[in-house]
Amino acid sequence: MSETVPRGTAAGRTAGRQVRRAALVGALVAVMGASVVNGALPAGAAEAPLSQGRAAAASSIERGDLSAAAAVDGKSGTRWSSKFSDPQWLQVDLGKSTAIDKIVLNWERAYATAFRIQTSSGGGQWKTIHSTTAGKGGVQTLNVSATGRYVRLYATQRSSQYGVSLWEFQVFGKGSVTPVPSATPTRPTPSSSPSRTPSATPSATPTRPTPSSTPSSTPSSTPSSTPSKTPTTPVPEVPPAETSAKKGVGVWQAPNVSAALEASGASWYYTWSTNHNGVTTPKGAEFVPMIWGAASVTDQNLAQAKNSGSPYLLGFNEPDFAEQSNMTVDQALSLWPRLTATGLKVGSPAVAWGGDRAGGWLDRFMTGAAQKNLRVDFITLHWYGGDFRAEAAAGQLKSYIQAVYERYRKPIWLTEYALIDFSNGVRFPTDAQQAAFVTESTKMLNSLPYLQRYAWFGLPSSDTEPNSGLFRNNGVATPAGRAFQAAE
C-alpha cells in the first residue's frame, strides 16, 4: 500500500469505496412482532399516508435524481435508490409522535431481502417493529402496532449487486391525514442534489426516469414539508469552536445537522450538490456548490450554483470510480466549458486516488484542459489513510498533497479525508486515534500555503458503529468532533 494512495489494491479500493458512506450507518435494535402481507398499495385518497411529503433522509443516494424525498412524494414514477453496499437506511420524519398501524413498501427491482422497520421518538434510539430475512420485493404491506415520530427502513442485505430502491415508502396510522405538499410538488424528479447521489453507473438501473433539471425530490434549505413549529430534538450545548478560513466539512441530511454544522466551527461546507439539501448555513460560513457528475450538468443546476453566493464551484466527484460519477476524461473535458461559463472559480474533478500519478485520470484531464485552453482554477483531492498513527498518517497526507502541488502548481482543496482503511474491507481507527489524527492533520494542513481549503468526511456520525463522523444525531460532538472544533 502506497503512502500516497492509502486504499490498497485496485480491488480493495473499489470494494471499500462501495461501502464507505454506508459504513457510517448504525442502529440500536429491539425486537417486536409484526405481520407481513404481500398486497397492493392502498387505493384512492381516502387514506393518505402520514409520510407523504414529509422530510426524509437516507444513508446514501445512488445519484441526484434518486433522493430520499422521492420515496415519500406520492408519485409512482420517482424513487429512492442507495449506493451499492450494505447496510442502507431510509427514514421519514412524521413531525410528531404518531400511532402507526401499517407500512407499505413499493420496491423497485433492487430490493432488500433482509431489513428491519424501526421507529424512534428522537435522540438516536431506535425500536424494531418488524424484521425479516426473506424479503421478496414487489409491494409489501406490513401490519404493525407502534408509536414514533421517525420511521426507518434499515436494510441489511441487498437482493443484487446494486443498492436498494423504493418507489414509495408509506407510513399509515390512526389519524392519517391529507398529504403535506412536497417542496416542489409538481415536478418529476430531478436534480441538483446527490440525493440519490448522481451515480456512476446509470446503466445499473436502466428503468429509472431521466433526471430533469429541477430538483423536485430534494428538500430545499427550508423544506415546506416540515412546518416551522415542528419540535426538534434538543441539542446539548457545546463549547465554542475555533474558526479557520480553511476548515470545512462534507454534510448530508441527519438529525440536528444544522446545529452540528454551526457548532463545528467550519467556515465552509458542501453537500455534493448545488443544493443545500435542507442544511442551514451558519452565520459567517459559506456553502460551496458542486456539479456532481455528467447528469448534473443542467441549466438549472448551473444557475443554482452561480446564484449560491459562493465564488467557487467544485467539479465532478470521483470520476475515476465506477461507483461515483464514473466519467471518462474526454466526457469531462467536453462538459467543462459549461462549468467555467458560470464565471465561478472552478475546482478540478476530485479523483479518488492517484492525483500525483503521471498518466492518471487527473493528469490526463489537466493535460487535456491545457491543450484545449480550458480554465481550471484549483485542484480538488480526496484522501483516506489506513495507517492509524496520527503523526505518520498526517505525514503521508502531506506528502501526497505536496506531490500533487508540484505536478500542477495550482492551489489545492482537500474535499474528503479521514482515517479509514479500505485495503481489506473497511476498518476504522479508535475514537482516540481518529481524534489525534484530526489534531495532527489540521495543524499540518493549516501550515501549507498552497492548501486553500479542506473538508473532513463527514459531519454526521453513526451513534452505534465505528465511523469518522464529527457529531452524533443528538448533537453531541464525537472525540473527532471535539478535536475538529478545537482546530484553528
C-alpha positions as CSV (number, residue, x, y, z in Angstrom):
1,M,0.0,0.0,0.0
2,S,1.5,3.3,-1.1
3,E,1.7,6.1,1.4
4,T,0.1,8.5,-1.1
5,V,-2.5,6.0,-2.2
6,P,-3.8,4.7,1.2
7,R,-6.5,2.4,-0.2
8,G,-4.5,-0.6,-1.1
9,T,-5.1,-2.6,-4.3
10,A,-7.5,-1.5,-7.1
11,A,-9.9,-4.2,-6.0
12,G,-9.6,-3.1,-2.4
13,R,-10.2,0.5,-3.3
14,T,-13.3,-0.4,-5.3
15,A,-14.8,-2.6,-2.7
16,G,-14.0,-0.1,0.0
17,R,-15.5,2.8,-1.9
18,Q,-18.7,1.0,-2.4
19,V,-19.2,0.7,1.4
20,R,-17.6,3.9,2.6
21,R,-20.6,6.0,3.3
22,A,-22.8,3.1,4.2
23,A,-20.2,2.1,6.9
24,L,-21.2,5.3,8.7
25,V,-24.7,4.0,9.4
26,G,-25.7,2.1,12.6
27,A,-28.8,1.2,14.6
28,L,-30.0,0.1,18.0
29,V,-32.2,-3.0,17.7
30,A,-35.0,-4.2,20.0
31,V,-37.3,-6.9,18.6
32,M,-41.1,-6.6,18.4
33,G,-43.7,-8.5,16.5
34,A,-45.4,-7.7,13.2
35,S,-47.2,-9.5,10.4
36,V,-46.3,-9.3,6.7
37,V,-48.8,-9.5,3.9
38,N,-47.9,-9.1,0.2
39,G,-50.5,-7.0,-1.4
40,A,-51.4,-3.9,-3.3
41,L,-50.9,-0.3,-2.4
42,P,-53.8,1.4,-0.7
43,A,-56.1,2.9,-3.3
44,G,-57.5,6.3,-3.5
45,A,-57.1,9.4,-1.4
46,A,-59.4,8.1,1.4
47,E,-56.3,7.2,3.5
48,A,-53.4,9.4,2.7
49,P,-50.0,8.2,4.1
50,L,-48.8,10.1,7.2
51,S,-45.4,10.1,5.5
52,Q,-46.4,11.7,2.2
53,G,-44.4,14.9,1.6
54,R,-42.7,14.7,4.9
55,A,-38.9,15.4,5.4
56,A,-36.9,12.3,4.5
57,A,-33.3,11.3,4.8
58,A,-31.2,8.3,3.7
59,S,-27.8,6.7,4.4
60,S,-26.8,7.3,0.8
61,I,-28.2,8.1,-2.6
62,E,-27.1,6.5,-5.9
63,R,-27.4,9.8,-7.7
64,G,-29.0,13.2,-7.7
65,D,-32.4,12.3,-9.1
66,L,-32.9,9.3,-6.8
67,S,-33.4,11.2,-3.5
68,A,-34.8,10.1,-0.2
69,A,-37.6,12.6,-0.7
70,A,-38.7,10.8,-3.9
71,A,-39.8,7.8,-1.8
72,V,-42.4,9.9,0.1
73,D,-43.6,12.2,-2.6
74,G,-46.7,10.2,-3.6
75,K,-45.5,9.8,-7.2
76,S,-45.3,6.4,-8.8
77,G,-42.6,7.4,-11.2
78,T,-40.0,8.7,-8.7
79,R,-37.9,6.6,-6.3
80,W,-35.0,6.5,-3.8
81,S,-32.0,4.4,-4.7
82,S,-29.0,3.8,-2.4
83,K,-25.3,3.2,-3.1
84,F,-24.3,-0.4,-3.9
85,S,-23.4,-1.6,-0.4
86,D,-24.9,-2.9,2.9
87,P,-26.3,-1.7,5.2
88,Q,-28.6,1.2,4.0
89,W,-31.4,3.1,5.5
90,L,-34.3,5.4,4.6
91,Q,-36.2,7.4,7.3
92,V,-39.1,9.8,7.3
93,D,-40.0,12.4,10.0
94,L,-43.7,12.4,10.7
95,G,-43.4,15.7,12.5
96,K,-44.6,14.5,15.9
97,S,-45.0,11.2,17.7
98,T,-47.8,9.3,16.0
99,A,-49.6,5.9,16.3
100,I,-48.6,3.7,13.3
101,D,-50.5,0.7,12.1
102,K,-49.3,-0.1,8.6
103,I,-46.1,0.3,6.5
104,V,-46.3,-0.2,2.7
105,L,-43.0,-0.8,0.8
106,N,-43.2,-0.5,-3.0
107,W,-39.8,-1.9,-4.1
108,E,-38.1,-1.3,-7.4
109,R,-36.3,-4.3,-8.8
110,A,-33.4,-3.6,-6.5
111,Y,-34.9,-4.7,-3.2
112,A,-33.7,-5.8,0.3
113,T,-34.0,-9.5,1.3
114,A,-33.2,-8.7,4.9
115,F,-34.4,-5.5,6.6
116,R,-36.0,-4.0,9.7
117,I,-38.7,-1.4,10.2
118,Q,-37.8,0.8,13.1
119,T,-39.3,3.8,15.0
120,S,-37.8,6.5,17.2
121,S,-39.0,9.4,19.2
122,G,-35.7,11.1,18.6
123,G,-32.2,11.1,20.2
124,G,-31.0,8.2,18.1
125,Q,-32.8,5.4,20.0
126,W,-34.5,3.0,17.5
127,K,-37.0,0.3,18.2
128,T,-37.5,-2.5,15.7
129,I,-41.2,-3.2,14.9
130,H,-40.7,-5.6,12.0
131,S,-37.8,-7.7,10.9
132,T,-37.3,-10.2,8.0
133,T,-34.5,-12.1,6.3
134,A,-36.7,-13.4,3.5
135,G,-37.9,-10.3,1.7
136,K,-39.4,-10.9,-1.8
137,G,-39.6,-7.4,-3.2
138,G,-42.6,-6.1,-5.0
139,V,-45.2,-4.4,-2.9
140,Q,-45.2,-5.4,0.8
141,T,-47.8,-4.3,3.3
142,L,-46.6,-4.7,6.9
143,N,-49.3,-4.5,9.6
144,V,-47.6,-3.1,12.8
145,S,-48.5,-1.5,16.1
146,A,-46.1,1.2,17.2
147,T,-45.7,4.8,18.1
148,G,-42.9,7.2,16.9
149,R,-42.0,10.4,15.2
150,Y,-39.3,8.9,13.0
151,V,-39.9,5.7,10.9
152,R,-36.9,4.0,9.3
153,L,-36.3,1.1,6.9
154,Y,-32.9,-0.4,7.8
155,A,-31.8,-2.8,5.0
156,T,-29.0,-5.2,5.9
157,Q,-28.9,-7.4,2.8
158,R,-29.5,-6.5,-0.9
159,S,-31.0,-8.8,-3.4
160,S,-28.5,-8.0,-6.1
161,Q,-25.1,-6.3,-6.7
162,Y,-26.9,-2.9,-6.9
163,G,-28.3,-0.9,-4.0
164,V,-31.8,-0.9,-2.6
165,S,-34.5,1.2,-4.1
166,L,-38.1,2.1,-3.2
167,W,-40.7,3.7,-5.4
168,E,-42.7,4.6,-2.3
169,F,-42.2,4.3,1.5
170,Q,-45.6,4.8,3.0
171,V,-46.5,5.0,6.7
172,F,-50.1,4.8,7.8
173,G,-51.7,5.3,11.2
174,K,-54.7,6.4,13.2
175,G,-55.3,9.9,12.0
176,S,-53.8,9.5,8.6
177,V,-54.1,13.0,7.1
178,T,-54.3,14.9,3.9
179,P,-50.8,14.7,2.3
180,V,-48.4,17.5,3.1
181,P,-47.1,19.1,-0.1
182,S,-43.6,18.3,-1.1
183,A,-41.1,21.1,-1.5
184,T,-41.7,21.2,-5.3
185,P,-44.9,19.1,-5.7
186,T,-45.4,19.5,-9.5
187,R,-42.1,18.4,-10.8
188,P,-41.0,14.8,-11.6
189,T,-37.6,14.2,-10.1
190,P,-34.6,15.9,-10.7
191,S,-31.6,17.2,-9.8
192,S,-29.2,19.3,-8.4
193,S,-28.6,17.3,-5.3
194,P,-26.9,14.0,-5.0
195,S,-29.8,12.9,-3.1
196,R,-29.7,9.6,-4.8
197,T,-26.2,10.9,-5.5
198,P,-25.7,11.2,-9.1
199,S,-24.2,7.8,-9.7
200,A,-21.6,6.5,-11.6
201,T,-23.3,3.8,-13.4
202,P,-26.5,5.0,-15.0
203,S,-27.0,1.6,-16.8
204,A,-27.1,-0.2,-13.5
205,T,-30.8,0.7,-13.1
206,P,-32.0,1.2,-16.6
207,T,-35.7,1.8,-15.9
208,R,-35.3,4.9,-13.8
209,P,-36.7,8.1,-15.2
210,T,-34.3,10.6,-16.8
211,P,-33.5,13.4,-14.4
212,S,-34.9,16.7,-15.2
213,S,-33.0,19.9,-14.4
214,T,-35.3,20.7,-11.5
215,P,-34.5,19.2,-8.1
216,S,-38.1,18.2,-7.2
217,S,-37.4,15.5,-4.8
218,T,-34.7,17.2,-2.8
219,P,-35.8,19.4,0.0
220,S,-34.7,23.0,-0.1
221,S,-32.8,24.6,2.8
222,T,-36.2,25.3,4.3
223,P,-38.4,22.4,3.3
224,S,-42.1,23.3,3.1
225,S,-42.9,19.8,4.1
226,T,-41.8,20.3,7.6
227,P,-43.7,23.0,9.5
228,S,-41.6,25.5,11.3
229,K,-43.5,24.8,14.5
230,T,-42.4,21.2,14.5
231,P,-40.3,20.5,17.6
232,T,-36.8,19.3,17.2
233,T,-34.6,17.1,19.4
234,P,-32.8,19.3,21.9
235,V,-29.2,19.8,21.1
236,P,-26.8,19.9,24.1
237,E,-24.6,22.9,24.5
238,V,-21.1,22.6,23.1
239,P,-18.1,24.7,23.7
240,P,-17.4,27.5,21.1
241,A,-15.4,26.2,18.2
242,E,-12.4,27.8,16.5
243,T,-12.9,29.1,13.0
244,S,-10.4,28.8,10.2
245,A,-10.9,30.0,6.6
246,K,-9.6,26.6,5.5
247,K,-11.7,24.4,7.8
248,G,-14.7,22.8,6.1
249,V,-16.8,19.6,6.2
250,G,-18.9,17.4,4.0
251,V,-22.5,17.4,5.1
252,W,-25.6,15.3,4.4
253,Q,-29.0,15.3,6.0
254,A,-29.2,13.9,9.5
255,P,-30.9,14.8,12.8
256,N,-29.7,18.2,14.2
257,V,-27.3,18.6,11.3
258,S,-27.7,22.4,11.0
259,A,-27.0,22.9,14.7
260,A,-24.0,20.5,14.5
261,L,-22.6,22.4,11.5
262,E,-22.8,25.7,13.4
263,A,-21.2,24.1,16.5
264,S,-18.3,22.6,14.4
265,G,-16.8,25.9,13.6
266,A,-16.5,25.0,9.9
267,S,-16.1,28.1,7.8
268,W,-17.4,26.3,4.7
269,Y,-19.3,23.1,3.8
270,Y,-20.7,21.3,0.8
271,T,-23.3,18.7,0.1
272,W,-22.1,17.1,-3.1
273,S,-24.7,19.2,-4.8
274,T,-25.7,22.7,-5.9
275,N,-28.5,22.4,-3.3
276,H,-28.2,23.0,0.5
277,N,-30.3,19.8,1.0
278,G,-32.1,21.2,4.0
279,V,-28.9,22.3,5.8
280,T,-29.0,25.9,7.2
281,T,-25.8,27.8,6.6
282,P,-24.4,29.2,9.8
283,K,-23.7,33.0,10.0
284,G,-20.3,33.7,8.6
285,A,-20.0,30.3,6.9
286,E,-20.1,29.5,3.2
287,F,-21.9,26.9,1.2
288,V,-19.9,25.8,-1.9
289,P,-21.9,24.1,-4.7
290,M,-20.8,21.0,-6.6
291,I,-21.6,19.7,-10.1
292,W,-21.5,16.0,-9.1
293,G,-21.4,14.3,-12.5
294,A,-22.4,14.3,-16.1
295,A,-26.2,14.2,-15.4
296,S,-25.8,17.2,-13.0
297,V,-24.7,19.5,-15.9
298,T,-28.0,21.2,-16.5
299,D,-29.1,24.8,-16.9
300,Q,-31.0,24.6,-13.6
301,N,-28.0,23.3,-11.6
302,L,-25.5,25.7,-13.2
303,A,-27.8,28.7,-12.5
304,Q,-28.3,27.5,-8.9
305,A,-24.5,27.2,-8.5
306,K,-24.0,30.7,-10.0
307,N,-26.5,32.2,-7.6
308,S,-25.3,30.3,-4.5
309,G,-23.4,33.3,-3.2
310,S,-20.1,31.4,-3.3
311,P,-17.4,32.4,-5.8
312,Y,-16.4,28.7,-6.1
313,L,-17.7,25.7,-7.9
314,L,-16.5,22.1,-7.2
315,G,-16.1,19.8,-10.3
316,F,-17.1,16.2,-10.8
317,N,-17.0,13.8,-7.9
318,E,-14.6,10.8,-8.2
319,P,-14.9,10.4,-12.0
320,D,-12.3,7.7,-11.8
321,F,-14.6,5.4,-9.7
322,A,-17.5,3.4,-11.4
323,E,-19.5,3.7,-8.1
324,Q,-19.2,7.5,-8.2
325,S,-19.6,9.9,-11.2
326,N,-17.8,7.4,-13.5
327,M,-16.7,9.7,-16.3
328,T,-14.1,9.4,-19.0
329,V,-11.6,12.2,-19.3
330,D,-13.0,13.1,-22.7
331,Q,-16.5,13.3,-21.3
332,A,-15.4,15.6,-18.5
333,L,-13.4,17.8,-20.9
334,S,-16.4,18.1,-23.2
335,L,-18.7,19.3,-20.4
336,W,-16.1,21.5,-18.7
337,P,-16.8,24.7,-20.6
338,R,-20.3,24.8,-19.2
339,L,-18.9,24.9,-15.7
340,T,-16.4,27.6,-16.4
341,A,-19.1,29.6,-18.2
342,T,-20.7,30.3,-14.8
343,G,-17.8,32.7,-14.1
344,L,-17.1,31.0,-10.8
345,K,-13.7,29.7,-9.8
346,V,-13.9,26.0,-10.7
347,G,-12.1,23.2,-9.0
348,S,-10.8,20.2,-10.9
349,P,-12.7,16.9,-10.8
350,A,-11.9,15.3,-7.4
351,V,-10.2,12.0,-8.1
352,A,-10.4,9.2,-5.5
353,W,-6.7,8.4,-5.7
354,G,-3.6,8.8,-7.8
355,G,-3.7,12.6,-8.3
356,D,0.0,12.7,-8.3
357,R,0.4,9.9,-10.9
358,A,1.7,10.6,-14.4
359,G,-0.9,9.3,-16.8
360,G,-3.5,9.0,-14.1
361,W,-7.1,10.3,-14.6
362,L,-6.4,13.7,-13.2
363,D,-3.1,14.0,-15.1
364,R,-4.9,13.2,-18.4
365,F,-7.6,15.7,-17.6
366,M,-5.2,18.5,-16.8
367,T,-3.2,17.8,-19.9
368,G,-6.4,17.9,-22.0
369,A,-7.6,21.1,-20.3
370,A,-4.2,22.8,-21.1
371,Q,-4.4,21.6,-24.8
372,K,-8.0,22.9,-25.1
373,N,-7.2,26.1,-23.2
374,L,-9.8,25.3,-20.6
375,R,-9.7,27.0,-17.2
376,V,-9.1,25.0,-14.0
377,D,-8.6,27.3,-11.0
378,F,-7.6,24.8,-8.3
379,I,-7.1,21.1,-7.8
380,T,-9.5,19.1,-5.6
381,L,-8.4,15.8,-4.0
382,H,-9.7,13.0,-1.7
383,W,-7.6,11.0,0.7
384,Y,-8.2,8.2,3.1
385,G,-5.5,6.8,5.3
386,G,-5.0,3.2,6.6
387,D,-2.1,4.0,8.9
388,F,-3.7,4.9,12.2
389,R,-0.7,6.5,13.8
390,A,-1.7,10.2,13.8
391,E,1.7,11.7,13.0
392,A,2.6,9.1,10.4
393,A,-0.8,9.5,8.7
394,A,-0.5,13.3,8.6
395,G,2.9,13.0,7.1
396,Q,1.6,10.6,4.4
397,L,-1.2,13.0,3.6
398,K,1.3,15.9,3.4
399,S,3.5,14.0,1.0
400,Y,0.5,13.3,-1.3
401,I,-0.6,16.9,-1.3
402,Q,2.9,18.2,-2.0
403,A,3.4,15.7,-4.9
404,V,0.1,16.9,-6.5
405,Y,1.0,20.5,-6.0
406,E,4.5,20.0,-7.5
407,R,2.9,18.4,-10.6
408,Y,0.3,21.1,-11.3
409,R,1.4,24.2,-9.4
410,K,-2.2,25.2,-8.6
411,P,-3.9,25.8,-5.2
412,I,-5.2,22.6,-3.6
413,W,-8.6,21.8,-2.0
414,L,-8.8,18.6,0.0
415,T,-12.5,17.9,-0.1
416,E,-12.8,14.5,1.5
417,Y,-10.4,13.0,4.0
418,A,-10.3,10.8,7.2
419,L,-8.7,7.7,8.6
420,I,-10.4,4.7,7.1
421,D,-8.6,1.7,5.9
422,F,-10.1,0.2,2.6
423,S,-7.2,-2.2,1.9
424,N,-9.2,-5.2,3.0
425,G,-12.9,-4.4,3.6
426,V,-13.4,-1.4,5.8
427,R,-11.6,-0.8,9.1
428,F,-11.8,2.3,11.3
429,P,-9.4,3.6,13.9
430,T,-10.4,4.0,17.6
431,D,-12.1,7.3,18.6
432,A,-8.8,8.4,20.2
433,Q,-6.8,7.6,17.1
434,Q,-9.3,9.5,14.8
435,A,-9.3,12.5,17.1
436,A,-5.5,12.6,17.3
437,F,-5.4,12.5,13.5
438,V,-7.8,15.4,13.3
439,T,-5.5,17.4,15.5
440,E,-2.3,16.5,13.6
441,S,-3.8,16.8,10.1
442,T,-5.5,20.2,10.6
443,K,-2.3,21.6,12.1
444,M,-0.3,20.3,9.1
445,L,-2.9,21.5,6.5
446,N,-3.0,25.0,8.0
447,S,0.8,25.1,7.6
448,L,0.7,24.6,3.8
449,P,0.4,27.9,2.0
450,Y,-0.9,26.3,-1.2
451,L,-3.6,24.2,0.6
452,Q,-6.5,26.6,0.4
453,R,-9.3,24.5,2.0
454,Y,-10.0,21.1,3.5
455,A,-13.2,19.3,4.3
456,W,-13.4,16.4,6.8
457,F,-15.6,13.4,5.8
458,G,-18.0,14.0,7.3
459,L,-20.2,15.9,9.8
460,P,-22.9,13.3,10.8
461,S,-21.9,10.3,12.8
462,S,-23.4,6.9,13.5
463,D,-24.5,6.5,17.1
464,T,-23.6,2.9,17.3
465,E,-20.9,1.8,14.8
466,P,-17.4,2.9,14.1
467,N,-17.2,5.8,11.7
468,S,-15.4,9.1,11.0
469,G,-18.3,11.5,11.8
470,L,-18.0,14.6,14.0
471,F,-21.4,14.9,15.6
472,R,-23.9,12.3,16.7
473,N,-27.6,12.5,16.0
474,N,-28.3,14.2,19.4
475,G,-25.9,17.0,18.5
476,V,-23.1,15.8,20.8
477,A,-19.6,16.0,19.3
478,T,-17.6,12.8,19.0
479,P,-13.9,12.8,20.1
480,A,-13.0,13.6,16.5
481,G,-15.7,16.3,16.5
482,R,-14.2,17.9,19.6
483,A,-10.7,17.9,18.0
484,F,-12.2,19.4,14.9
485,Q,-13.9,22.2,17.0
486,A,-10.5,23.0,18.6
487,A,-8.7,23.1,15.2
488,E,-7.7,26.6,14.4
